[in-house]
Amino acid sequence: TSLSRLSQGSPMVVTRETDLELQVMPVEWDATEFWPKYHVELKSYKLNNNFDFEYRWNATSHVLHIRSEPFSEGAMRYAFPAFDPDRQIRLVVKVYKHQGAQRRYISLEEDAVSQAVARRFATKFSSIFPEQPISFLRVQLMTVKDDLGAFRYLEHGTVEQYMSGDYQKHTNNDMFLAAGSDLAQAFSHFSWHTSGGQYMVTDIQGVNGSVMTDPQIHSSIPGDDRFGLGNR
C-alpha cells in the first residue's frame, strides 16, 4: 500500500489511535539538528549477476536525526523525515504500524528485497531504452542501536532518499492502471519478459514520472516467499 500523497498546505497535527501524531508537510529541513539523534545500522541488499537474485547483506553504521512525528502514512506504514548529517542527505524512514516485532522485521526485509530487485530490472530497462529511463530508490533496512524508550516503533524500519514532487500511483498489484501509465506498464511487461516469466514488478509509484519506490514483485517460482504477502 502506498503512502498517501503529501499535503502541500500548512503543518497540521492529527492524533492517531497508536498515539503517534501525524505532522503533515512542509518538513522543516533547516531544523534537523534539533530532531532526536540515533545510532543505526543500515543493511543494503546486494544482488549477484544474471538476474538469479541470490543475495547478501552489506551492513554499515550511521548517525541519523529522525523526527518523532511522521509526516505521512498509508494503511500499513508511517513515514518519518530523517537526515544524515555526515552525508548531508534528506531521508525517509518507513515503519510498520500494527505488526508484532518479528513480523514487522520480516516485512521490512521483504520491502528492501523487492526494491533491490526492481532496481536491477530498472537499470537494465533504462540501458535499453535510454530515451525513457526509469529508476527505483535505494532502500536500506534500518536497526536502531540506541535505547528507544517510548519510541520502540522506530527500532526497525527502511530508509530511502526523500523525494520532493507530486507523488503518483501508476499501477497497483491487481488491476488498477492510472491514466498516462504507459511507461509503468511497459516496465512491468519488460520485467516479466526479461526474467522468462519468473518475475513481474508491479505497484509502480513515485514522483516526476520515472523515480519510483514501494514496488511489489510477483514471482511464479513455487515457494518463493521473498516478496511478502502481496506476491500472489
VOPAGU-2260 file (C-alpha; in pm, 1 decimal, decimal comma):
REM VOPAGU-2260
SITE   aa  ch    i         X         Y         Z
SITE  THR   A    0       0,0       0,0       0,0
SITE  SER   A    1     141,7     337,1     -98,1
SITE  LEU   A    2     191,0     623,1     140,1
SITE  SER   A    3     -68,6     892,6      99,6
SITE  ARG   A    4       9,4    1193,2    -115,0
SITE  LEU   A    5     189,4    1458,4      82,6
SITE  SER   A    6      -5,9    1770,3     160,1
SITE  GLN   A    7     138,3    2093,4      30,4
SITE  GLY   A    8     -50,2    2304,5     283,8
SITE  SER   A    9      29,8    2429,6     631,6
SITE  PRO   A   10     151,0    2192,7     907,2
SITE  MET   A   11    -130,3    2001,4    1072,1
SITE  VAL   A   12    -117,6    1764,9    1370,8
SITE  VAL   A   13    -367,9    1478,9    1389,2
SITE  THR   A   14    -387,5    1236,3    1681,9
SITE  ARG   A   15    -392,3     867,3    1585,5
SITE  GLU   A   16    -511,3     561,5    1773,9
SITE  THR   A   17    -149,9     448,9    1803,5
SITE  ASP   A   18     -65,4     767,2    1998,5
SITE  LEU   A   19     154,3     891,9    1714,7
SITE  GLU   A   20      95,8    1239,4    1574,6
SITE  LEU   A   21      95,7    1297,0    1201,3
SITE  GLN   A   22     258,8    1630,4    1121,3
SITE  VAL   A   23     189,2    1700,0     757,9
SITE  MET   A   24     424,4    1886,3     522,9
SITE  PRO   A   25     613,7    2106,8     487,2
SITE  VAL   A   26     902,6    1944,4     672,9
SITE  GLU   A   27    1134,1    2194,4     844,0
SITE  TRP   A   28    1459,2    2063,1     699,7
SITE  ASP   A   29    1655,2    2355,0     845,9
SITE  ALA   A   30    1572,9    2225,3    1197,3
SITE  THR   A   31    1707,4    1870,5    1164,5
SITE  GLU   A   32    1978,0    1930,6    1427,9
SITE  PHE   A   33    1700,6    1950,3    1688,1
SITE  TRP   A   34    1548,2    1613,5    1591,7
SITE  PRO   A   35    1640,6    1309,7    1807,9
SITE  LYS   A   36    1973,3    1154,6    1714,2
SITE  TYR   A   37    2010,2     778,0    1671,6
SITE  HIS   A   38    2296,5     540,9    1603,2
SITE  VAL   A   39    2173,6     299,8    1338,5
SITE  GLU   A   40    2288,8       4,6    1134,1
SITE  LEU   A   41    2186,0      12,9     769,0
SITE  LYS   A   42    2179,9    -305,5     563,7
SITE  SER   A   43    2184,2    -298,8     185,4
SITE  TYR   A   44    2058,3    -584,1     -26,6
SITE  LYS   A   45    2317,8    -692,2    -282,3
SITE  LEU   A   46    2213,0    -896,0    -586,5
SITE  ASN   A   47    2450,8   -1111,5    -783,6
SITE  ASN   A   48    2461,3   -1118,0   -1161,0
SITE  ASN   A   49    2239,9   -1272,4   -1427,5
SITE  PHE   A   50    1905,8   -1197,6   -1257,1
SITE  ASP   A   51    1906,9   -1509,1   -1042,6
SITE  PHE   A   52    1856,2   -1284,4    -737,5
SITE  GLU   A   53    2061,7   -1469,8    -483,5
SITE  TYR   A   54    2163,5   -1207,3    -231,5
SITE  ARG   A   55    2380,0   -1097,6      57,7
SITE  TRP   A   56    2353,8    -817,6     312,3
SITE  ASN   A   57    2610,2    -541,1     349,4
SITE  ALA   A   58    2585,6    -350,7     681,4
SITE  THR   A   59    2720,3      -3,1     765,5
SITE  SER   A   60    2689,8     222,8    1074,6
SITE  HIS   A   61    2547,8     575,6    1062,3
SITE  VAL   A   62    2407,6     855,3    1278,1
SITE  LEU   A   63    2063,6     980,3    1175,7
SITE  HIS   A   64    1840,1    1257,6    1304,0
SITE  ILE   A   65    1481,5    1124,9    1289,3
SITE  ARG   A   66    1186,0    1346,9    1370,6
SITE  SER   A   67     949,8    1199,2    1631,0
SITE  GLU   A   68     635,7    1277,9    1428,3
SITE  PRO   A   69     563,3    1108,9    1093,7
SITE  PHE   A   70     479,3    1335,0     800,0
SITE  SER   A   71     277,3    1081,5     602,4
SITE  GLU   A   72     107,8     745,9     637,2
SITE  GLY   A   73     -52,8     465,4     441,8
SITE  ALA   A   74    -276,6     184,5     556,8
SITE  MET   A   75      20,7     -13,7     689,2
SITE  ARG   A   76     312,0     223,8     746,5
SITE  TYR   A   77     419,8     559,8     881,9
SITE  ALA   A   78     684,8     773,9     710,5
SITE  PHE   A   79     921,3     987,9     919,6
SITE  PRO   A   80    1154,6    1259,3     789,3
SITE  ALA   A   81    1519,7    1195,1     870,8
SITE  PHE   A   82    1857,7    1349,5     796,7
SITE  ASP   A   83    2208,6    1207,4     767,0
SITE  PRO   A   84    2442,8    1487,8     884,4
SITE  ASP   A   85    2760,2    1316,5     761,2
SITE  ARG   A   86    2635,5    1265,5     407,0
SITE  GLN   A   87    2403,4    1572,4     413,9
SITE  ILE   A   88    2114,5    1366,3     276,1
SITE  ARG   A   89    1742,7    1409,3     340,4
SITE  LEU   A   90    1584,2    1071,8     407,5
SITE  VAL   A   91    1255,0     897,3     477,9
SITE  VAL   A   92    1223,5     626,8     744,5
SITE  LYS   A   93     923,8     396,4     697,1
SITE  VAL   A   94     794,7     175,1     980,1
SITE  TYR   A   95     502,6     -64,9    1006,5
SITE  LYS   A   96     212,5      28,1    1232,4
SITE  HIS   A   97      30,1    -276,2    1356,0
SITE  GLN   A   98     258,0    -579,5    1333,6
SITE  GLY   A   99     448,8    -760,2    1606,5
SITE  ALA   A  100     825,2    -709,9    1621,8
SITE  GLN   A  101     922,1   -1030,2    1440,5
SITE  ARG   A  102     666,3    -997,8    1160,4
SITE  ARG   A  103     749,3    -627,4    1125,9
SITE  TYR   A  104    1118,2    -703,6    1068,3
SITE  ILE   A  105    1034,3    -972,1     811,7
SITE  SER   A  106     801,9    -732,9     627,1
SITE  LEU   A  107    1070,7    -465,3     616,2
SITE  GLU   A  108    1323,6    -713,8     483,1
SITE  GLU   A  109    1076,7    -814,0     212,3
SITE  ASP   A  110    1034,2    -446,3     121,0
SITE  ALA   A  111    1410,8    -398,0      86,7
SITE  VAL   A  112    1444,8    -714,0    -121,8
SITE  SER   A  113    1160,7    -611,3    -353,5
SITE  GLN   A  114    1309,2    -266,2    -407,9
SITE  ALA   A  115    1652,0    -409,8    -489,4
SITE  VAL   A  116    1503,8    -648,1    -745,5
SITE  ALA   A  117    1304,1    -365,3    -904,7
SITE  ARG   A  118    1619,3    -150,5    -918,6
SITE  ARG   A  119    1802,7    -423,4   -1107,8
SITE  PHE   A  120    1526,3    -452,6   -1367,2
SITE  ALA   A  121    1507,8     -72,1   -1395,6
SITE  THR   A  122    1881,6     -45,3   -1463,0
SITE  LYS   A  123    1854,4    -293,9   -1749,2
SITE  PHE   A  124    1537,1    -129,9   -1883,7
SITE  SER   A  125    1699,3     215,4   -1887,1
SITE  SER   A  126    2011,3      85,9   -2062,5
SITE  ILE   A  127    1794,2     -48,7   -2345,4
SITE  PHE   A  128    1550,5     245,0   -2355,9
SITE  PRO   A  129    1759,2     549,3   -2251,6
SITE  GLU   A  130    1500,9     785,7   -2400,7
SITE  GLN   A  131    1250,5     673,1   -2133,7
SITE  PRO   A  132    1454,4     578,8   -1825,0
SITE  ILE   A  133    1303,0     453,0   -1503,0
SITE  SER   A  134    1468,7     415,0   -1163,2
SITE  PHE   A  135    1388,4     295,0    -812,1
SITE  LEU   A  136    1524,2     448,5    -496,4
SITE  ARG   A  137    1780,4     255,4    -298,0
SITE  VAL   A  138    1619,6     114,2      18,1
SITE  GLN   A  139    1814,2       0,8     323,3
SITE  LEU   A  140    1698,8    -193,4     626,8
SITE  MET   A  141    1748,3      12,2     945,3
SITE  THR   A  142    1806,3    -111,2    1300,7
SITE  VAL   A  143    1841,6     149,8    1577,2
SITE  LYS   A  144    2113,8      60,6    1828,2
SITE  ASP   A  145    2016,9     312,5    2098,2
SITE  ASP   A  146    1771,4     265,4    2385,2
SITE  LEU   A  147    1449,5     394,8    2230,0
SITE  GLY   A  148    1236,5     407,7    2543,8
SITE  ALA   A  149     883,9     500,4    2437,4
SITE  PHE   A  150     983,6     515,8    2070,6
SITE  ARG   A  151    1011,9     137,3    2019,5
SITE  TYR   A  152     826,9     164,5    1688,5
SITE  LEU   A  153    1147,9     310,8    1539,5
SITE  GLU   A  154    1359,7       7,7    1628,7
SITE  HIS   A  155    1334,2    -132,4    1275,4
SITE  GLY   A  156    1246,2      46,8     954,6
SITE  THR   A  157    1352,1     108,4     598,4
SITE  VAL   A  158    1547,6     413,9     485,2
SITE  GLU   A  159    1538,5     578,0     144,5
SITE  GLN   A  160    1618,9     917,7      -2,2
SITE  TYR   A  161    1349,7    1183,3      37,5
SITE  MET   A  162    1177,0    1269,5    -289,4
SITE  SER   A  163    1018,0    1608,0    -348,2
SITE  GLY   A  164     745,5    1644,1    -605,0
SITE  ASP   A  165     399,0    1517,5    -687,1
SITE  TYR   A  166     363,4    1157,2    -570,4
SITE  GLN   A  167     167,6     948,4    -821,9
SITE  LYS   A  168      46,0     587,9    -826,3
SITE  HIS   A  169      63,4     448,0   -1179,3
SITE  THR   A  170     -39,4      84,4   -1121,7
SITE  ASN   A  171    -106,2    -145,5    -827,9
SITE  ASN   A  172     -51,7    -519,1    -784,2
SITE  ASP   A  173    -401,5    -602,9    -908,2
SITE  MET   A  174    -596,7    -435,3   -1190,3
SITE  PHE   A  175    -550,7     -60,4   -1135,4
SITE  LEU   A  176    -399,0     136,4   -1424,3
SITE  ALA   A  177    -380,3     514,0   -1398,0
SITE  ALA   A  178    -417,8     738,2   -1699,1
SITE  GLY   A  179     -78,3     806,2   -1852,2
SITE  SER   A  180      80,2     491,7   -1703,9
SITE  ASP   A  181     220,4     356,5   -2031,2
SITE  LEU   A  182     581,5     367,3   -1907,6
SITE  ALA   A  183     493,6     181,9   -1587,6
SITE  GLN   A  184     300,7     -83,3   -1779,8
SITE  ALA   A  185     584,8    -125,0   -2028,8
SITE  PHE   A  186     832,5    -168,6   -1744,1
SITE  SER   A  187     616,9    -433,9   -1573,9
SITE  HIS   A  188     594,9    -626,6   -1900,2
SITE  PHE   A  189     969,6    -586,8   -1952,0
SITE  SER   A  190    1045,0    -738,2   -1610,3
SITE  TRP   A  191     824,1   -1038,0   -1690,5
SITE  HIS   A  192     972,0   -1084,2   -2038,6
SITE  THR   A  193    1334,9   -1037,1   -1931,9
SITE  SER   A  194    1303,0   -1288,6   -1648,2
SITE  GLY   A  195    1143,6   -1551,7   -1869,2
SITE  GLY   A  196     811,7   -1517,1   -1688,8
SITE  GLN   A  197     956,7   -1571,1   -1341,2
SITE  TYR   A  198     913,2   -1216,5   -1205,4
SITE  MET   A  199     695,5    -913,2   -1264,8
SITE  VAL   A  200     743,3    -572,6   -1098,9
SITE  THR   A  201     405,1    -415,6   -1018,5
SITE  ASP   A  202     258,7    -146,2    -791,7
SITE  ILE   A  203     454,9     123,9    -974,5
SITE  GLN   A  204     450,2     460,6    -795,6
SITE  GLY   A  205     675,2     758,4    -734,1
SITE  VAL   A  206     748,2    1117,0    -835,9
SITE  ASN   A  207     838,9    1303,8   -1154,4
SITE  GLY   A  208     709,2    1018,9   -1370,3
SITE  SER   A  209    1017,9     798,1   -1354,4
SITE  VAL   A  210    1163,4     788,6    -998,2
SITE  MET   A  211     983,6     506,1    -820,6
SITE  THR   A  212     955,2     339,3    -481,0
SITE  ASP   A  213     748,2      77,0    -293,1
SITE  PRO   A  214     705,4    -180,6    -573,3
SITE  GLN   A  215     554,0    -526,0    -539,7
SITE  ILE   A  216     725,0    -823,0    -700,9
SITE  HIS   A  217     518,6   -1116,5    -827,9
SITE  SER   A  218     710,5   -1443,0    -857,8
SITE  SER   A  219     596,1   -1754,8   -1043,8
SITE  ILE   A  220     860,4   -1969,2    -870,3
SITE  PRO   A  221     687,8   -2221,1    -638,4
SITE  GLY   A  222     756,1   -2146,9    -271,4
SITE  ASP   A  223     925,3   -1812,0    -339,0
SITE  ASP   A  224     844,5   -1616,5     -19,0
SITE  ARG   A  225    1094,8   -1330,3     -52,8
SITE  PHE   A  226     847,6   -1065,3    -167,7
SITE  GLY   A  227     582,0   -1050,9     104,4
SITE  LEU   A  228     210,4   -1106,6     125,7
SITE  GLY   A  229     142,0    -904,4    -189,7
SITE  ASN   A  230     314,9   -1171,7    -401,5
SITE  ARG   A  231      11,6   -1351,0    -535,5
